[in-house]
Amino acid sequence: MTTTDDPATASATRTYRSLHAAWIPLTALCLAFFVEMVDNTLLSIALPTIGRDLGSGTTALQWVTGAYSLTFGGLLLTAGSMADRLGRRRVLLIGLAVFGLLSLCVVAVTTAGQLIALRAGLGIAAAAMAPITNSLVFRLFDDQALRMRAMTLMIVVGMSGFVLGPLLGGTALAHVRWEWLLVVNAPIALIAAIGVRLGVAADRSEDLTDDKLDLPGAILSVIAIGLACYSLTSGVEQGWLSTITLGSILGAVAAAVAFVRHERRSASPMLDLGLFSNGTVRGAAIAQIGTSIAMAGVMFGLILHFQYAYGWSPVRAGLANLPIIVTMIAATPLSEWLAKRFGHRIACLVGAACLAGSLAGLAWGVDHGYTAIAISMVVMTIGLRTVMTICAIALVYAMPDNRTSIGTALNDTAQEVGSSVGTAVIGTMIAALVTTQLPAGTWSSGLVASFFRGERITYAVLAVIVGLIAAGGALTLTDSHSTEEHG
């Protein structure tokens, strides 16, 4: 492939020689990734206001956020499969258009049910965007180092959106109505679509697969992943032995078994299960689950810690998470050096050690003040940055050239599953060790002490879980010192 420094020419010849030359498509892809990630957490801070405006109860408010994550996580593999067949840029542009138009519809919402349906629709549109934004980054560059830097940029932007959601939402609510938190998605989606249209080359038939779309496999994957994610949420909210939780778990297992049997027999499977015989694919997906368990567990726990135990405002609590974003950027040279010096396997094992060590540090630091917590956040982010980037790139490169979208979808699905597991673990343990109802306002000294004790045990357990999962996945990676993982 040819390379160029001219954006207009690059759109036709497909690749760029520098990140600066690719600023139009990179900005567009980053905007798309940012808006879909920030929507995961943006409305969480506005739930009390939404409840008052729409007259909705606690269960309905839980579904305002849950509907988005459920459809988003459940449809990632399906969307990636469609993109590899119909065209990655085409599916992304459709997803952006739907996401923007649905966001405008919030002005007509008058009931909680309507808002839940809208959020479910936004989750579907976001699922059509997430795996493709990362897949298209690889199309912009031939140079492996540039691809790694571009992927780093995408991860930083996505993580920033996830972490800054409550902060941005809380700041905006001081000046505008909650509906504007969604309305603003429309112009962002429009700008992103224009940038993708101008800067990303059109889909070529030779880059896509002509296999038929595996509709039974898509349906079974949606049911399995959707019920699995829901069962984790239901376990926290309804109890692990409740009828609805047990039914969801059994349904998820049955759908997963049916999915595996169908994919093994299908002539054109949505997800070729034979790919998991490749240690890179298997290990990268497993390690990504570990990183997301750590990230979601820490984010969920510290939101409670800062706002309830410390009594901080949402804005201050959001600012307290800035060490994660700063370290995500600052750790780039260290992570790249680890990969180049020691190879993927060792670098990811170092990252796994950082994740487990940071969680152990939090188990000690939660009742030793913010400085101890911030140091643990920095160490955790070094581990996240190293494992997430290396595994994302290694996984995509281990996939066939006409399956890159399903590769990034698998990466994103692993992270979504990890996020659900992390939230469920810490939510369940806090409920079991502290209280099922966290009172608002100033906490008593006894409740604060009980909460700190529950956090110590929870983070210690997470340290073991995350360490085993992330290290177990890292062990099956290759010793490659580059981003190339074919073979």
C-alpha positions in Angstrom: 0.0 0.0 0.0 1.1 3.5 -0.6 1.4 6.1 2.1 0.9 9.9 2.0 1.0 13.0 4.2 -2.0 14.5 2.3 -5.4 13.7 3.9 -7.3 13.9 0.6 -4.9 11.6 -1.2 -4.7 9.2 1.8 -8.4 8.7 1.7 -8.0 7.1 -1.7 -4.6 5.4 -1.1 -5.7 4.2 2.4 -2.7 4.9 4.6 -0.9 7.8 6.3 2.7 8.3 7.4 2.1 10.0 10.7 -0.6 10.7 13.3 -0.5 14.3 12.4 -1.3 13.6 8.7 -4.2 11.4 9.9 -5.7 14.0 12.2 -9.1 14.1 10.4 -10.0 10.4 10.5 -8.2 10.0 13.9 -10.2 12.8 15.4 -13.4 11.4 14.0 -12.8 7.9 15.3 -11.8 9.2 18.7 -15.0 11.3 18.9 -17.1 8.3 18.0 -15.3 6.1 20.6 -15.5 8.9 23.2 -19.2 9.5 22.9 -20.1 5.8 23.0 -17.9 5.3 26.1 -19.0 8.4 28.0 -22.6 7.4 27.5 -21.9 4.3 29.7 -21.6 6.6 32.8 -22.8 10.0 31.8 -26.4 9.7 33.1 -25.5 7.9 36.3 -25.0 11.3 38.1 -28.3 12.6 36.8 -30.5 9.7 38.0 -32.0 11.5 41.0 -33.0 14.4 38.8 -34.4 12.1 36.1 -36.4 10.3 38.8 -38.0 13.5 40.0 -38.7 14.8 36.5 -40.3 11.5 35.2 -41.7 10.3 38.5 -39.9 7.0 38.2 -38.8 4.6 41.0 -35.5 3.0 41.8 -36.0 0.0 39.5 -36.8 2.1 36.5 -33.8 4.3 37.1 -31.5 1.2 37.3 -32.8 0.2 33.8 -32.1 3.7 32.5 -28.4 2.8 32.7 -28.7 -0.9 32.5 -30.6 -0.9 29.2 -27.7 0.8 27.4 -25.0 -1.6 28.8 -27.2 -4.6 28.1 -27.8 -4.0 24.4 -24.3 -2.6 24.0 -22.6 -5.7 25.4 -25.0 -8.2 23.9 -24.7 -6.9 20.3 -20.9 -6.3 20.0 -20.1 -9.6 18.3 -23.1 -9.3 16.0 -22.1 -5.8 14.9 -18.5 -6.9 14.3 -19.7 -9.8 12.2 -22.0 -7.5 10.1 -19.2 -5.0 9.6 -16.8 -7.7 8.2 -19.5 -8.6 5.7 -21.3 -5.3 4.9 -18.4 -2.9 5.2 -16.7 -1.4 8.3 -17.0 2.3 7.3 -20.5 1.8 6.1 -21.7 0.2 9.3 -19.9 2.9 11.4 -21.6 5.7 9.5 -25.0 4.1 9.9 -24.3 3.6 13.6 -23.3 7.3 14.0 -26.4 8.5 12.2 -28.7 6.4 14.3 -26.9 7.3 17.5 -27.2 11.0 16.7 -30.9 10.9 15.7 -31.9 8.8 18.7 -30.1 11.3 21.0 -32.3 14.1 19.7 -35.4 12.1 20.5 -34.8 12.6 24.2 -36.6 15.9 24.0 -39.8 14.0 23.4 -39.4 11.7 26.4 -42.1 12.0 29.1 -41.9 8.6 30.9 -39.3 6.4 32.3 -40.3 3.6 29.9 -39.7 5.8 26.9 -36.3 6.8 28.3 -35.4 3.1 28.9 -36.4 2.2 25.3 -34.3 5.2 24.0 -31.3 4.1 26.0 -31.6 0.5 24.7 -31.7 1.9 21.1 -28.6 4.0 21.9 -26.9 0.9 23.1 -27.6 -0.9 19.8 -26.2 2.0 17.8 -23.1 2.2 20.1 -22.5 -1.5 19.5 -22.4 -0.8 15.8 -19.7 1.8 16.5 -17.4 0.4 19.1 -15.6 -2.5 17.4 -15.4 -0.7 14.1 -13.7 2.5 15.4 -10.8 0.4 16.7 -10.8 -1.8 13.5 -10.6 1.2 11.2 -7.6 2.6 13.1 -5.6 -0.2 11.7 -6.6 0.7 8.2 -5.1 4.2 8.5 -1.5 3.0 8.9 0.8 0.4 7.5 3.6 1.1 10.1 3.3 -1.1 13.2 4.5 1.6 15.6 2.0 4.1 14.3 -0.8 1.6 14.7 0.3 1.0 18.3 0.3 4.8 19.0 -3.0 5.3 17.4 -4.5 2.4 19.4 -3.0 4.0 22.5 -4.7 7.3 21.7 -8.0 5.5 21.2 -7.8 3.7 24.5 -6.9 6.9 26.3 -9.9 8.7 24.8 -12.2 5.8 25.5 -11.0 5.4 29.1 -11.3 9.2 29.5 -14.9 9.1 28.4 -15.7 6.3 30.8 -14.0 7.9 33.8 -15.1 11.5 33.0 -18.8 10.7 32.4 -19.9 11.4 36.0 -17.7 14.6 36.2 -19.0 15.9 32.9 -22.6 15.1 33.8 -22.4 16.6 37.2 -20.8 19.8 35.9 -23.4 20.1 33.1 -26.3 19.6 35.4 -25.4 22.7 37.3 -26.2 24.7 34.2 -28.6 22.8 31.9 -31.4 20.3 32.0 -30.5 16.6 32.1 -31.9 16.1 28.5 -28.9 18.0 27.2 -26.6 15.3 28.3 -28.0 13.2 25.4 -28.8 16.0 22.9 -25.1 16.9 22.8 -24.4 13.5 21.2 -26.1 14.6 18.0 -23.6 17.3 16.9 -20.7 15.1 18.1 -21.9 12.2 16.0 -22.4 14.5 13.0 -18.8 15.8 13.2 -17.5 12.2 13.6 -19.4 11.0 10.6 -18.1 13.9 8.4 -14.5 13.1 9.5 -14.9 9.4 8.8 -16.5 10.1 5.4 -13.6 12.5 4.5 -10.6 10.7 6.0 -11.3 6.9 6.0 -11.0 5.0 2.7 -14.2 3.4 1.4 -14.7 -0.3 2.0 -13.1 -2.7 -0.6 -14.7 -6.0 -1.4 -11.3 -7.8 -1.1 -11.1 -6.6 2.6 -14.4 -8.1 3.5 -15.8 -11.7 3.8 -18.5 -12.9 1.5 -19.8 -15.5 4.0 -23.5 -15.4 4.7 -24.5 -13.6 7.9 -25.0 -16.2 10.6 -28.3 -15.1 12.0 -28.9 -18.0 14.3 -25.4 -17.5 15.8 -26.1 -13.8 16.1 -29.4 -14.4 18.0 -27.9 -17.0 20.3 -24.8 -14.8 21.1 -27.1 -11.8 21.9 -29.2 -14.0 24.2 -26.2 -15.6 25.9 -24.2 -12.4 26.5 -27.3 -10.4 27.3 -28.6 -12.8 29.9 -25.1 -13.3 31.4 -24.7 -9.6 31.9 -28.2 -9.2 33.2 -27.8 -12.1 35.7 -24.7 -10.4 37.2 -26.7 -7.2 37.7 -29.7 -9.1 38.9 -27.6 -11.0 41.4 -26.5 -7.8 43.0 -30.0 -6.2 43.0 -32.4 -9.2 43.5 -30.1 -11.7 45.2 -28.1 -14.6 43.7 -30.7 -17.2 44.7 -33.7 -15.2 43.4 -35.8 -16.9 40.7 -35.0 -14.2 38.1 -31.3 -14.4 38.7 -31.2 -18.2 38.6 -33.4 -18.2 35.5 -31.1 -15.7 33.8 -28.0 -17.8 34.6 -29.6 -21.0 33.3 -30.8 -19.2 30.2 -27.3 -17.8 29.5 -25.7 -21.2 29.9 -28.2 -22.9 27.7 -27.8 -20.2 25.0 -24.0 -20.4 25.2 -24.1 -24.1 24.8 -26.4 -23.8 21.8 -24.2 -21.1 20.3 -21.1 -23.3 20.6 -22.8 -26.3 19.0 -24.2 -24.1 16.2 -20.9 -22.4 15.5 -19.1 -25.7 15.3 -21.6 -27.1 12.7 -22.1 -23.9 10.7 -20.4 -23.6 7.3 -20.2 -19.8 7.8 -20.0 -19.2 11.6 -20.2 -15.8 13.0 -17.3 -16.5 15.3 -14.9 -19.3 14.2 -14.3 -21.1 17.4 -11.2 -22.6 15.9 -9.5 -19.2 16.4 -9.4 -19.9 20.1 -6.9 -22.6 19.4 -4.5 -19.7 18.8 -3.0 -18.8 22.1 -2.8 -15.1 21.2 -6.6 -14.9 20.6 -7.5 -16.9 23.7 -5.0 -15.3 26.0 -5.7 -11.7 24.8 -9.4 -12.1 25.4 -8.9 -13.6 28.8 -6.4 -10.9 29.9 -8.8 -8.2 28.7 -11.5 -9.7 31.0 -9.0 -9.3 33.9 -8.3 -5.7 33.1 -12.0 -4.8 32.9 -12.8 -6.6 36.2 -10.1 -4.4 37.8 -11.2 -1.2 36.2 -14.9 -1.6 36.8 -14.4 -2.8 40.4 -12.2 0.1 41.3 -14.4 2.7 39.6 -17.6 1.4 41.2 -16.0 1.1 44.6 -14.3 4.5 44.6 -17.4 6.3 43.5 -19.0 5.0 46.7 -15.9 5.7 48.6 -15.5 9.3 47.6 -19.1 10.4 47.5 -20.5 8.5 50.5 -17.6 7.7 52.9 -15.8 11.0 52.2 -18.9 13.0 51.5 -17.4 14.6 48.4 -19.5 16.3 45.7 -19.9 14.5 42.3 -17.5 17.0 40.7 -14.8 16.5 43.3 -15.2 12.8 43.1 -14.9 12.9 39.3 -11.7 15.0 39.6 -10.3 12.4 42.1 -10.2 9.9 39.2 -7.9 12.1 37.1 -4.7 10.1 38.1 -6.1 7.4 35.9 -6.3 9.6 32.8 -3.0 11.3 33.4 -1.2 8.0 33.9 -2.8 6.5 30.9 -1.1 9.1 28.8 2.2 9.3 30.7 2.7 5.6 30.9 2.8 5.2 27.1 6.7 5.2 26.8 6.9 2.7 29.6 4.4 0.3 28.1 6.0 0.5 24.6 9.4 0.0 26.1 8.2 -3.1 28.0 6.7 -4.6 24.8 9.8 -3.9 22.7 12.3 -4.9 25.4 10.7 -8.1 26.8 8.0 -9.1 24.3 4.2 -9.3 24.7 4.1 -12.2 27.2 6.5 -10.7 29.7 5.2 -7.2 29.3 1.6 -8.4 30.0 2.8 -10.4 33.0 4.3 -7.2 34.3 1.0 -5.4 33.7 -0.9 -8.2 35.4 1.4 -7.8 38.4 0.7 -4.1 38.5 -3.0 -4.8 38.4 -2.9 -7.3 41.3 -0.4 -5.2 43.2 -2.6 -2.0 42.9 -5.7 -3.8 44.1 -3.7 -5.2 47.1 -2.5 -1.6 47.6 -6.1 -0.4 47.6 -7.0 -3.0 50.2 -4.4 -1.4 52.5 -4.9 2.2 51.3 -8.7 2.8 51.5 -8.5 3.9 55.1 -5.1 5.6 54.8 -6.3 8.7 52.8 -6.5 9.8 49.2 -2.7 9.8 48.6 -2.5 6.1 49.2 -5.5 5.6 46.9 -4.1 7.8 44.2 -0.7 5.9 44.2 -2.7 2.6 43.7 -4.7 4.2 40.9 -1.4 5.1 39.1 0.0 1.6 39.5 -3.3 0.1 38.3 -3.4 2.3 35.2 0.2 1.3 34.2 -1.0 -2.2 34.3 -4.2 -1.3 32.4 -2.3 0.7 29.8 0.2 -2.1 29.1 -2.2 -5.1 29.0 -5.1 -3.4 27.2 -3.1 -2.0 24.4 -0.9 -5.0 23.7 -3.8 -7.5 23.9 -6.0 -5.3 21.7 -3.4 -5.1 19.0 -2.3 -8.7 19.3 -5.8 -10.0 19.1 -6.7 -8.1 16.0 -3.5 -9.1 14.3 -4.1 -12.7 15.1 -7.3 -12.6 13.2 -7.6 -13.1 9.4 -7.5 -9.8 7.5 -11.2 -10.1 6.6 -12.2 -10.7 10.3 -10.7 -7.6 12.0 -14.0 -6.2 13.1 -15.0 -9.5 14.8 -11.6 -9.4 16.4 -12.1 -6.0 17.9 -15.7 -7.0 18.8 -14.3 -10.0 20.7 -11.9 -7.6 22.4 -14.7 -5.2 23.4 -17.0 -8.1 24.4 -14.4 -9.5 26.7 -14.0 -6.0 28.3 -17.8 -5.6 28.7 -18.1 -9.0 30.3 -15.2 -8.1 32.6 -16.9 -4.8 33.5 -20.1 -6.6 34.5 -18.2 -9.2 36.5 -16.1 -6.5 38.3 -19.2 -4.5 39.2 -21.1 -7.6 40.3 -18.2 -8.8 42.5 -17.7 -5.5 44.4 -21.4 -4.7 44.6 -22.2 -8.2 46.0 -19.3 -8.1 48.5 -20.1 -4.6 49.7 -23.8 -5.6 50.2 -22.7 -8.7 52.1 -20.0 -7.2 54.2 -21.4 -3.7 54.8 -25.1 -3.0 54.1 -27.6 -3.5 51.3 -28.7 0.1 51.5 -26.1 2.8 51.4 -27.6 5.9 53.1 -27.1 9.3 51.5 -25.8 12.3 53.5 -23.2 12.2 56.2 -22.3 8.6 57.3 -21.9 7.7 60.9 -18.3 6.8 62.0 -19.5 3.2 62.5 -20.8 2.8 59.0 -17.6 4.4 57.5 -15.4 2.0 59.5 -17.6 -1.0 58.3 -17.4 0.3 54.7 -13.6 0.5 54.9 -13.4 -3.0 56.3 -15.6 -4.3 53.5 -13.4 -2.5 50.9 -10.3 -4.1 52.3 -11.6 -7.6 52.0 -13.2 -6.9 48.6 -10.1 -5.4 47.0 -7.9 -8.2 48.4 -10.3 -10.8 46.8 -10.2 -8.8 43.5 -6.4 -8.7 43.6 -6.3 -12.5 43.6 -9.1 -12.9 40.9 -7.6 -10.3 38.6 -4.0 -11.5 39.0 -4.9 -15.1 38.1 -7.0 -14.1 35.1 -4.7 -11.5 33.6 -1.6 -13.5 34.2 -3.2 -16.7 32.9 -4.2 -14.9 29.7 -0.7 -13.3 29.3 1.1 -16.6 29.6 -0.4 -17.8 26.2 0.8 -14.7 24.3 3.9 -14.9 22.1 7.3 -13.4 22.7 6.7 -11.0 19.8 8.4 -7.6 20.3 6.2 -5.9 17.7 2.5 -5.7 17.0 2.6 -8.6 14.5 0.9 -11.7 15.8 0.1 -13.7 12.7 1.0 -17.3 13.0 
